[in-house]
Amino acid sequence: MSSTLPEDGGLGVFPVAVRKVVVQSKDDGHLVFLQQVGGDVVFPIAVGLLEAAAIAHFLNGAIAARPVTHELFVSAIGALGGAVKAAVIETLLGGVFYAKLIIVASDGARHELDCRPSDGICAALEAGAPIFATREVLARVSSATP
């Protein structure tokens, strides 16, 4: 992984995309691999089985017979006049990633909700919103020893 980051316009965040989902047959070890858009930084985030399956189904174009939790959440935000604008993977502390879901309310107010990265990724994918990682996260994962 490279430690060089292209300029982000001073925003401190860079777009990332889901590149691969690994769903293990055992209870743990499910991973979502994110890659910096236009860069070579790729990093895994451990997620729960349900979230891994939801992200994998989304990437494969599968549609659930009934709404799953993140679909309901995004739909409820829309029904109230708001919109999911982005998910941001913002820090890595003690091997745990932390994220925020950015929502804009019907009155234009911006809200940042603390969330698990997997929930933020699911909601962003469902809403067609971008996923970002901070400069700090990309620097930390790109300098990690494999």
C-alpha positions in Angstrom: 0.0 0.0 0.0 1.2 3.5 -0.8 1.6 6.3 1.8 1.2 9.0 -0.8 -2.2 10.7 -1.0 -3.3 13.0 -3.8 -4.6 16.5 -2.9 -8.1 16.5 -1.6 -8.8 20.2 -2.0 -8.2 20.9 1.6 -11.3 19.0 2.7 -9.4 16.3 4.7 -11.4 13.5 3.2 -11.0 11.3 0.1 -13.5 9.1 -1.7 -13.3 5.4 -1.3 -15.2 2.6 -3.0 -16.1 -0.9 -1.9 -13.8 -3.3 -3.8 -14.5 -6.6 -2.3 -16.5 -8.3 0.4 -15.3 -11.5 2.1 -18.0 -13.4 4.0 -16.6 -16.3 6.0 -18.5 -19.5 6.8 -17.6 -19.1 10.5 -18.9 -16.5 12.9 -16.1 -13.9 12.5 -13.7 -12.7 9.9 -16.1 -10.9 7.6 -14.4 -8.1 5.7 -15.2 -5.2 3.5 -12.2 -3.9 1.5 -12.3 -0.2 0.6 -10.0 1.4 -1.9 -9.1 5.0 -2.3 -10.7 6.3 -5.5 -7.9 7.2 -7.9 -5.3 5.8 -5.5 -3.8 2.6 -4.5 -4.6 2.5 -0.7 -6.8 -0.5 0.0 -7.8 -1.5 3.5 -10.2 -4.0 5.1 -12.8 -3.2 7.8 -14.2 -6.1 9.9 -18.0 -6.2 9.8 -20.8 -8.4 11.0 -22.2 -11.2 9.0 -25.5 -9.3 8.2 -23.7 -6.2 7.1 -21.2 -8.1 4.9 -24.1 -10.0 3.3 -26.1 -6.8 2.7 -23.1 -5.1 1.1 -22.3 -8.1 -1.0 -25.9 -8.4 -2.2 -26.0 -4.7 -3.0 -22.8 -5.0 -5.1 -24.3 -8.0 -6.9 -27.5 -6.1 -7.7 -29.6 -8.4 -5.6 -32.9 -7.0 -4.2 -34.2 -8.2 -0.9 -37.8 -9.5 -0.8 -38.5 -7.2 2.2 -36.6 -4.1 3.3 -33.6 -4.7 5.5 -32.6 -2.3 8.3 -30.4 0.1 6.3 -33.1 0.3 3.6 -35.7 1.1 6.1 -33.4 3.7 7.7 -32.7 5.5 4.4 -36.3 5.3 3.4 -37.4 6.9 6.7 -34.9 9.7 6.3 -36.3 10.4 2.8 -39.9 10.2 4.0 -39.1 12.9 6.6 -37.7 15.1 3.8 -34.0 14.5 4.6 -31.3 12.8 2.6 -28.2 10.7 3.3 -25.3 12.7 1.9 -22.2 10.7 2.8 -20.6 8.2 5.1 -17.1 9.1 6.4 -14.7 6.6 7.9 -13.1 9.2 10.2 -10.6 7.5 12.6 -8.9 4.3 13.6 -8.4 3.8 17.3 -7.0 0.6 18.9 -7.7 -1.3 15.7 -11.4 -0.1 15.6 -12.7 2.1 12.8 -15.1 4.9 13.7 -17.5 6.6 11.2 -20.1 9.2 10.8 -23.2 9.3 8.6 -23.9 12.7 7.2 -27.5 13.6 6.8 -29.2 16.8 5.6 -32.6 17.4 7.1 -35.6 18.9 5.2 -34.7 22.4 6.6 -31.2 22.1 5.2 -29.6 21.4 8.6 -26.6 19.1 8.5 -26.3 16.3 11.0 -23.4 14.0 11.7 -24.5 10.7 13.3 -21.9 8.4 14.9 -22.2 5.0 13.4 -20.4 1.7 12.8 -18.5 1.9 9.4 -20.5 -1.1 8.2 -23.8 0.7 8.8 -22.6 3.9 7.2 -21.4 2.0 4.2 -24.8 0.2 3.9 -26.7 3.4 4.2 -24.5 5.3 1.7 -24.8 2.5 -0.8 -28.6 2.4 -0.4 -28.9 6.1 -0.8 -26.4 6.4 -3.7 -24.2 8.6 -1.5 -20.4 8.7 -1.5 -18.2 7.1 1.0 -15.1 8.9 2.2 -12.1 8.2 4.5 -10.2 10.9 6.2 -6.6 11.7 5.5 -5.7 10.3 9.0 -7.3 6.9 8.2 -5.7 6.6 4.8 -2.3 7.5 6.2 -2.6 5.0 9.1 -3.8 2.1 7.0 -1.3 2.8 4.3 1.6 2.8 6.8 0.4 -0.4 8.6 2.6 -3.4 8.4 0.9 -6.2 6.4 
